[in-house]
Amino acid sequence: MKKHYFGALVGVIALCLFGVGALAQDAAPAAAPADEAAKLEDKLLPLMTMEQAFAASLQRRALLADFIVQERAKLEKATEDEKAELQKNIDAATKQFTELTTYMDVIFGLGGRREYEYNRVNSTIYLKVGTVAETFGRAIQARDVRAARIRELQAQLEKEEDAAKKEALQKELDGVFRQYALFVNALFRIYQIHPARNYQYVAGNQTLYLKTNDEEISKLKAEIEKKKAEGDAKAE
């Protein structure tokens, strides 16, 4: 059962999209693991600030919206052969736009919050969501609550012998897992966070860090240099 649910979420994080940047100070050393496979992760690799994540999501959604409008405008003057390709592009962009909008709603409008704020200067009512740091914290908490509930339900399901009760537990488990998967996908899309990796959030500078090691950092640097060289070659 666990393999069925959590195995579907394993993926690869494309960290090189954000660049390595300057490394933070080494974290406090921990006791060396007895098992070499459990390699010590003692480096902090800055991923992004909360503001950067929010701004990048807004920009990406705006670009997708503009692209869809532009491609639809081209349809009016396109040939039949061109229309098929244009429609394919529109469908793909629309799917991405819808998914991104859903993920942003999950992170930045969590739980259908309805707190309003009135600005008397311009007579405008605003829906208050919270700071980007607060929304990040709520999303992480919501994901972890659902992960814990999934473990509880799986344990109950394995012990339950009554068919009717097993069916009810399975139904609840399926629903909670769908919610969990939505949060996992949203956190990955907005912040590049995957539950299989270790992260540290520093509230002082509102920056998210990935816990990593020298070997991984070297590989990332090499990959970034390789992509940079390929880009320079194409530019020439």
C-alpha positions in Angstrom: 0.0 0.0 0.0 2.8 2.5 0.9 4.6 1.7 -2.3 1.4 2.4 -4.2 1.0 5.9 -2.7 4.4 7.3 -2.0 6.2 5.6 -4.9 4.2 7.6 -7.4 5.7 10.9 -6.0 9.4 10.2 -6.4 10.9 12.6 -8.9 14.1 14.5 -9.8 14.6 18.2 -8.7 16.1 20.3 -11.5 18.2 22.5 -9.1 20.4 23.8 -11.8 17.6 26.0 -13.0 18.2 28.2 -10.0 22.0 28.3 -10.0 24.3 27.4 -7.2 25.1 30.9 -6.0 27.1 31.6 -2.9 27.1 28.8 -0.3 25.9 29.6 3.2 28.0 28.8 6.2 28.4 25.1 7.1 25.7 23.9 9.4 26.6 22.6 12.8 28.5 19.3 12.4 26.6 16.1 13.4 27.8 12.7 14.4 29.1 10.7 11.4 26.6 8.0 10.4 27.6 4.4 10.8 26.3 3.5 7.4 28.1 5.1 4.5 24.9 5.1 2.5 23.5 7.7 5.0 26.0 10.3 3.9 26.3 13.4 6.1 24.6 16.4 4.6 26.4 19.4 6.0 26.1 22.1 3.4 23.3 24.6 2.8 22.5 25.4 -0.8 20.3 28.5 -1.2 17.3 27.8 -3.4 15.3 31.0 -3.3 13.6 33.5 -1.0 9.9 33.4 -0.4 9.5 36.7 -2.4 11.4 35.3 -5.4 9.2 32.2 -5.4 6.0 34.2 -5.4 7.3 36.7 -8.0 8.4 33.9 -10.3 5.0 32.2 -10.1 3.2 35.4 -11.0 5.6 36.1 -13.9 5.3 32.5 -15.2 1.5 32.7 -15.1 1.5 36.1 -16.8 3.8 34.8 -19.6 1.6 31.8 -20.1 -1.5 34.0 -20.4 0.2 36.3 -22.9 1.4 33.3 -24.9 -2.1 31.8 -25.1 -3.6 35.2 -26.3 -0.8 35.5 -29.0 -1.2 32.0 -30.3 -5.0 32.4 -30.5 -4.6 35.5 -32.5 -2.4 33.7 -35.0 -5.1 31.1 -35.5 -7.2 33.6 -37.5 -4.6 34.0 -40.2 -3.1 30.5 -40.1 -3.3 27.7 -42.7 -4.9 24.4 -41.9 -1.5 22.8 -41.3 -0.4 25.7 -39.1 -3.7 25.6 -37.1 -3.0 22.1 -35.8 0.4 23.1 -34.4 -0.9 26.3 -32.9 -3.8 24.5 -31.3 -1.4 22.0 -29.8 0.7 24.9 -28.3 -2.5 26.6 -27.0 -3.7 23.4 -25.3 -0.3 22.7 -23.7 0.0 26.3 -22.4 -3.6 26.3 -21.2 -3.0 23.1 -19.2 0.2 24.6 -17.6 -1.7 27.8 -16.8 -4.5 26.0 -15.2 -2.2 23.8 -13.1 -0.1 26.7 -12.0 -3.2 28.7 -11.0 -4.4 25.7 -9.0 -1.0 25.4 -7.2 -0.8 29.1 -6.5 -4.3 28.9 -5.0 -3.2 25.9 -2.8 -0.1 27.8 -1.5 -1.2 31.4 -1.4 -4.9 31.0 -0.7 -4.7 28.0 1.6 -7.9 26.5 3.0 -10.3 29.1 1.5 -9.2 31.7 4.0 -11.6 34.7 4.0 -9.9 37.5 5.9 -10.7 40.9 4.4 -8.9 44.2 4.8 -10.4 47.6 4.0 -8.2 50.5 2.7 -10.0 53.7 3.5 -7.7 55.8 1.3 -8.8 54.2 -2.0 -12.0 52.6 -0.7 -10.8 49.2 -1.7 -11.4 45.8 0.0 -8.6 43.3 -0.1 -8.6 39.6 0.6 -5.9 39.0 3.2 -3.9 35.9 2.6 -0.8 36.6 4.7 2.8 37.2 4.0 4.6 34.9 1.6 6.5 33.4 4.5 3.2 32.7 6.4 1.7 31.0 3.4 4.8 28.9 2.9 4.7 27.7 6.6 1.0 26.9 6.3 1.5 24.8 3.2 4.3 22.8 4.7 2.2 22.2 7.8 -0.9 21.2 5.7 1.3 18.7 3.7 2.8 17.1 6.9 -0.6 16.8 8.6 -1.9 14.8 5.6 1.2 12.7 5.4 0.7 11.7 9.1 -3.0 10.9 8.5 -2.0 8.7 5.5 0.3 6.7 7.8 -2.4 6.4 10.4 -5.0 5.2 7.9 -2.6 2.7 6.3 -1.9 1.2 9.7 -5.6 0.9 10.5 -6.3 -0.6 7.1 -3.7 -3.3 7.6 -5.2 -4.4 10.9 -8.9 -4.0 10.0 -10.7 -7.2 9.1 -14.3 -6.0 8.6 -15.0 -5.6 4.9 -17.3 -2.6 5.3 -14.8 -0.7 7.6 -11.9 -1.5 5.2 -13.9 0.0 2.4 -14.6 3.2 4.4 -10.9 3.4 5.4 -9.7 3.0 1.8 -12.1 5.7 0.6 -10.8 8.1 3.2 -7.2 7.1 2.4 -7.7 7.8 -1.3 -9.2 11.3 -0.5 -6.4 12.3 1.9 -3.8 11.0 -0.5 -5.2 13.2 -3.3 -5.0 16.2 -1.0 -1.4 15.3 0.0 -0.4 14.9 -3.7 -1.8 18.3 -4.5 0.3 19.9 -1.8 3.4 18.0 -2.8 2.9 19.1 -6.5 2.2 22.7 -5.5 5.3 22.9 -3.2 7.4 21.4 -5.9 6.1 23.8 -8.6 6.3 26.9 -6.5 9.4 26.2 -4.3 11.0 23.2 -5.9 10.5 21.3 -2.6 10.3 17.5 -2.8 9.5 15.4 0.4 12.4 13.1 -0.4 14.9 15.9 0.2 16.0 17.8 3.3 15.5 21.5 3.6 16.1 24.3 6.1 14.1 27.5 6.2 15.8 30.5 7.7 13.2 33.0 8.9 15.8 35.8 9.3 16.2 36.2 5.6 13.1 34.3 4.5 15.3 32.0 2.4 14.8 28.3 1.7 18.0 26.2 1.7 18.6 22.7 0.4 20.7 20.5 2.7 23.4 18.9 0.5 27.0 17.9 0.4 30.2 18.7 -1.5 29.8 15.9 -4.0 26.4 17.0 -5.0 27.4 20.7 -5.2 30.4 19.7 -7.5 28.0 17.9 -9.8 25.6 20.8 -9.9 28.4 23.3 -10.7 29.7 21.0 -13.5 26.1 20.7 -14.9 25.6 24.5 -14.8 29.0 25.1 -16.5 28.1 22.6 -19.2 24.8 24.3 -19.9 26.5 27.7 -19.9 29.1 26.5 -22.4 26.4 25.0 -24.6 24.5 28.3 -24.5 27.7 30.3 -25.4 28.3 27.9 -28.3 24.8 28.5 -29.7 25.2 32.2 -29.3 28.3 32.2 -31.5 
